[in-house]
Amino acid sequence: MILELADIRIQPGKQAEFDEAIQRGLAQTISKATGYLGHKAQKGVESPERYLLMVYWATLENHTVDFRESPAFTEWRGIVGPFFAGAPQVEHFSLLTESA
């Protein structure tokens, strides 16, 4: 399993609109992608324009190839992209350990 971690900064004052957009985008595009295993989206308390999106994929290629090279990625960016203050910082992680 691979964790995609996206650190997203949005334009100030757009939180309510982005909250709706990210939930809609996850439901319409990412959750239907090959290898999608689940997600968590968190919003900043001290930094209200900062969001962390965690998407769990079966393989790295499910994200980097299957999703990113599909029309669904274009649809996803069309839904959430207009709110971005800059390009999200995206990295991938493999699990080392977890609690029960």
WOQUI-V134090 format. One record per residue. N is the residue number from 1. RES is the residue in one letter. SS is DSSP state (H for helix, E for strand, C for the rest). NEAR is the number of other ideal C-beta (glycine too) atoms within 12 Angstrom. D_FIRST is the distance of its C-alpha to the first C-alpha in Angstrom with 2 decimals. Layout:
n=N res=RES ss=SS near=NEAR d_first=D_FIRST
n=N res=RES ss=SS near=NEAR d_first=D_FIRST
This chain:
n=1 res=M ss=C near=22 d_first=0.00
n=2 res=I ss=E near=27 d_first=3.81
n=3 res=L ss=E near=27 d_first=6.81
n=4 res=E ss=E near=38 d_first=9.93
n=5 res=L ss=E near=25 d_first=12.98
n=6 res=A ss=E near=34 d_first=16.26
n=7 res=D ss=E near=24 d_first=19.49
n=8 res=I ss=E near=37 d_first=22.07
n=9 res=R ss=E near=25 d_first=25.83
n=10 res=I ss=E near=31 d_first=28.08
n=11 res=Q ss=C near=20 d_first=31.85
n=12 res=P ss=C near=14 d_first=33.88
n=13 res=G ss=C near=12 d_first=35.10
n=14 res=K ss=C near=23 d_first=32.55
n=15 res=Q ss=H near=24 d_first=30.24
n=16 res=A ss=H near=14 d_first=31.36
n=17 res=E ss=H near=18 d_first=31.06
n=18 res=F ss=H near=32 d_first=27.63
n=19 res=D ss=H near=22 d_first=26.41
n=20 res=E ss=H near=17 d_first=27.47
n=21 res=A ss=H near=31 d_first=26.19
n=22 res=I ss=H near=38 d_first=22.59
n=23 res=Q ss=H near=22 d_first=22.44
n=24 res=R ss=H near=21 d_first=24.10
n=25 res=G ss=H near=34 d_first=21.91
n=26 res=L ss=H near=29 d_first=18.67
n=27 res=A ss=H near=20 d_first=20.38
n=28 res=Q ss=H near=19 d_first=22.00
n=29 res=T ss=C near=29 d_first=19.51
n=30 res=I ss=H near=39 d_first=15.89
n=31 res=S ss=H near=24 d_first=15.46
n=32 res=K ss=H near=20 d_first=16.86
n=33 res=A ss=C near=35 d_first=14.73
n=34 res=T ss=C near=22 d_first=13.09
n=35 res=G ss=C near=26 d_first=9.37
n=36 res=Y ss=E near=27 d_first=9.85
n=37 res=L ss=E near=22 d_first=8.46
n=38 res=G ss=E near=20 d_first=10.69
n=39 res=H ss=E near=29 d_first=12.37
n=40 res=K ss=E near=19 d_first=14.85
n=41 res=A ss=E near=30 d_first=17.86
n=42 res=Q ss=E near=19 d_first=20.18
n=43 res=K ss=E near=23 d_first=23.66
n=44 res=G ss=C near=17 d_first=25.69
n=45 res=V ss=C near=11 d_first=28.53
n=46 res=E ss=C near=7 d_first=30.45
n=47 res=S ss=C near=17 d_first=29.37
n=48 res=P ss=C near=19 d_first=29.55
n=49 res=E ss=C near=23 d_first=28.73
n=50 res=R ss=E near=26 d_first=25.32
n=51 res=Y ss=E near=35 d_first=22.10
n=52 res=L ss=E near=25 d_first=18.49
n=53 res=L ss=E near=35 d_first=16.00
n=54 res=M ss=E near=27 d_first=12.39
n=55 res=V ss=E near=39 d_first=10.28
n=56 res=Y ss=E near=28 d_first=6.75
n=57 res=W ss=E near=31 d_first=5.78
n=58 res=A ss=C near=20 d_first=4.66
n=59 res=T ss=C near=22 d_first=5.90
n=60 res=L ss=H near=23 d_first=8.07
n=61 res=E ss=H near=18 d_first=10.98
n=62 res=N ss=H near=26 d_first=10.31
n=63 res=H ss=H near=37 d_first=11.22
n=64 res=T ss=H near=22 d_first=13.64
n=65 res=V ss=H near=16 d_first=15.39
n=66 res=D ss=H near=23 d_first=15.06
n=67 res=F ss=H near=32 d_first=15.42
n=68 res=R ss=C near=27 d_first=17.29
n=69 res=E ss=C near=15 d_first=19.74
n=70 res=S ss=C near=22 d_first=20.50
n=71 res=P ss=H near=16 d_first=23.36
n=72 res=A ss=H near=26 d_first=21.03
n=73 res=F ss=H near=23 d_first=20.23
n=74 res=T ss=H near=16 d_first=24.00
n=75 res=E ss=H near=22 d_first=24.47
n=76 res=W ss=H near=34 d_first=21.91
n=77 res=R ss=H near=25 d_first=23.72
n=78 res=G ss=H near=18 d_first=27.01
n=79 res=I ss=H near=25 d_first=26.24
n=80 res=V ss=H near=33 d_first=24.93
n=81 res=G ss=H near=22 d_first=26.23
n=82 res=P ss=H near=17 d_first=29.86
n=83 res=F ss=H near=29 d_first=29.10
n=84 res=F ss=E near=27 d_first=27.47
n=85 res=A ss=C near=22 d_first=29.72
n=86 res=G ss=C near=14 d_first=27.91
n=87 res=A ss=C near=12 d_first=24.83
n=88 res=P ss=C near=25 d_first=21.63
n=89 res=Q ss=E near=18 d_first=19.96
n=90 res=V ss=E near=22 d_first=16.35
n=91 res=E ss=E near=19 d_first=13.95
n=92 res=H ss=E near=23 d_first=10.32
n=93 res=F ss=E near=19 d_first=8.80
n=94 res=S ss=E near=16 d_first=6.57
n=95 res=L ss=C near=12 d_first=7.35
n=96 res=L ss=C near=7 d_first=10.82
n=97 res=T ss=C near=6 d_first=12.29
n=98 res=E ss=C near=10 d_first=12.89
n=99 res=S ss=C near=4 d_first=16.02
n=100 res=A ss=C near=3 d_first=16.82
